[in-house]
């Protein structure tokens, strides 16, 4: 099973990934692999210290009206390989967008975007495909990630 979404009634942006990696499942929270750049990137873009605990990570996102979830509720996967994902049961993103005024959905990587579009696309809510923060996406340096993600995530989160 996937993690519960991080959100409150003030969130206007939702960031979605695909499915928690083995390291994330081991730690019990999103983007738990130490080489994944997600938390470093968010801290940089939001002008915050890099959060360490799960509570600090949640607080940082919610302070900036950012929700976080995955596109998959359950699946069959080999290791952390998105390419191996099959037997997908999608999360109910529509239910979350009924509880919070989400205006933009940021997809962390091409697979997250493809799965969102296939199972959860919603008219009237912009969906953006962004480069993955995964360590497997070595072609994107932190500087390039920050430039691209920074177009959609900032301290003035819409």
C-alpha positions as CSV (number, residue, x, y, z in Angstrom):
1,X,0.0,0.0,0.0
2,X,1.1,3.6,-0.7
3,X,1.6,6.2,2.0
4,X,-1.3,8.4,3.1
5,X,-1.3,11.8,1.3
6,X,0.3,14.8,3.0
7,X,-2.2,17.7,2.6
8,X,-4.4,20.1,4.4
9,X,-7.3,22.3,3.4
10,X,-4.9,25.1,2.3
11,X,-2.9,23.1,-0.3
12,X,-3.0,24.5,-3.8
13,X,-0.2,22.4,-5.4
14,X,0.0,18.6,-5.4
15,X,3.2,16.9,-6.1
16,X,2.8,13.2,-7.2
17,X,5.4,10.5,-7.6
18,X,4.8,6.9,-8.8
19,X,5.3,4.5,-6.0
20,X,7.6,4.5,-2.9
21,X,11.1,3.0,-3.4
22,X,12.2,0.1,-1.2
23,X,14.2,2.7,0.9
24,X,11.1,4.9,1.2
25,X,9.0,2.0,2.3
26,X,11.7,1.0,4.8
27,X,11.6,4.5,6.3
28,X,7.9,4.8,6.1
29,X,7.7,8.1,4.1
30,X,8.1,9.6,0.6
31,X,11.5,10.0,-1.0
32,X,13.4,8.2,1.7
33,X,16.4,7.1,-0.4
34,X,19.3,9.3,0.7
35,X,20.4,9.9,-2.9
36,X,17.0,11.1,-4.0
37,X,17.2,14.9,-4.4
38,X,13.5,15.6,-3.6
39,X,13.9,17.0,-0.1
40,X,17.1,19.0,-0.9
41,X,15.4,20.4,-3.9
42,X,12.2,21.4,-2.1
43,X,14.2,23.0,0.7
44,X,16.2,25.0,-1.9
45,X,13.2,26.2,-3.8
46,X,11.2,27.0,-0.6
47,X,14.2,28.7,1.1
48,X,14.1,26.3,4.0
49,X,16.6,24.2,5.8
50,X,16.7,20.6,4.6
51,X,14.1,18.8,6.8
52,X,15.3,15.6,8.5
53,X,12.3,14.1,10.3
54,X,9.0,13.1,8.7
55,X,7.3,15.7,10.8
56,X,9.7,18.4,9.5
57,X,9.1,17.3,6.0
58,X,5.3,17.5,6.3
59,X,5.5,20.8,8.1
60,X,7.7,22.4,5.4
61,X,5.4,21.3,2.6
62,X,2.2,22.4,4.4
63,X,3.7,25.8,5.3
64,X,3.9,26.4,1.6
65,X,0.5,24.9,0.7
66,X,2.0,21.9,-1.1
67,X,0.4,18.4,-0.9
68,X,2.3,15.2,-1.6
69,X,1.1,11.8,-2.7
70,X,1.8,9.0,-5.3
71,X,-0.2,8.0,-8.4
72,X,-0.2,4.3,-7.4
73,X,-2.1,2.8,-4.4
74,X,-0.6,-0.6,-5.1
75,X,1.3,-2.5,-7.8
76,X,3.7,-5.2,-8.6
77,X,7.2,-3.7,-9.1
78,X,10.8,-5.1,-9.2
79,X,13.0,-3.1,-6.8
80,X,12.6,0.6,-7.6
81,X,12.3,0.2,-11.4
82,X,9.3,2.3,-12.7
83,X,9.7,0.4,-15.9
84,X,8.7,-2.9,-14.2
85,X,5.4,-1.5,-12.7
86,X,2.4,-3.6,-13.5
87,X,-1.0,-4.5,-12.0
88,X,-1.6,-0.9,-11.1
89,X,-4.3,0.2,-8.6
90,X,-4.3,4.0,-8.8
91,X,-4.7,6.3,-5.8
92,X,-7.9,8.4,-5.6
93,X,-6.4,11.8,-6.4
94,X,-9.8,13.1,-7.3
95,X,-10.9,12.6,-3.6
96,X,-7.9,14.7,-2.5
97,X,-8.7,17.5,-4.9
98,X,-12.2,17.7,-3.5
99,X,-10.8,18.3,0.0
100,X,-8.2,20.9,-0.9
101,X,-8.2,23.7,-3.5
102,X,-5.5,22.1,-5.7
103,X,-4.9,24.1,-8.9
104,X,-1.7,22.5,-10.2
105,X,-0.4,19.0,-10.1
106,X,3.4,18.5,-10.5
107,X,4.4,15.1,-11.6
108,X,7.8,13.9,-10.4
109,X,9.0,12.2,-13.6
110,X,7.6,10.9,-16.8
111,X,6.1,7.7,-15.3
112,X,4.3,9.7,-12.6
113,X,2.9,12.0,-15.4
114,X,1.9,9.1,-17.6
115,X,0.1,7.3,-14.7
116,X,-1.6,10.5,-13.6
117,X,-2.9,11.2,-17.1
118,X,-4.0,7.6,-17.5
119,X,-5.9,7.2,-14.2
120,X,-6.5,10.6,-12.6
121,X,-6.5,13.4,-15.1
122,X,-8.9,16.1,-14.1
123,X,-10.2,18.9,-16.3
124,X,-9.4,22.3,-15.0
125,X,-6.3,21.3,-13.0
126,X,-3.0,21.9,-14.8
127,X,-0.7,18.9,-14.7
128,X,3.0,19.4,-15.3
129,X,5.6,16.7,-16.2
130,X,8.8,17.6,-14.4
131,X,12.2,15.8,-14.4
132,X,12.5,13.1,-11.8
133,X,14.4,13.8,-8.6
134,X,15.5,10.1,-8.6
135,X,19.3,9.4,-8.4
136,X,18.7,7.3,-11.6
137,X,18.0,10.6,-13.4
138,X,21.7,11.6,-13.5
139,X,21.3,13.6,-16.6
140,X,19.7,16.3,-14.5
141,X,22.0,18.2,-12.1
142,X,20.6,19.8,-9.0
143,X,21.0,23.2,-10.8
144,X,19.0,22.0,-13.8
145,X,16.3,20.4,-11.5
146,X,16.1,23.7,-9.5
147,X,15.7,25.8,-12.7
148,X,12.9,23.5,-14.1
149,X,11.0,22.8,-10.8
150,X,11.5,26.4,-9.7
151,X,9.2,27.5,-12.5
152,X,6.3,25.8,-10.6
153,X,7.4,25.7,-7.0
154,X,8.4,28.7,-5.0
155,X,7.9,30.6,-1.8
156,X,4.8,32.2,-3.4
157,X,3.2,28.9,-4.2
158,X,0.0,29.8,-5.9
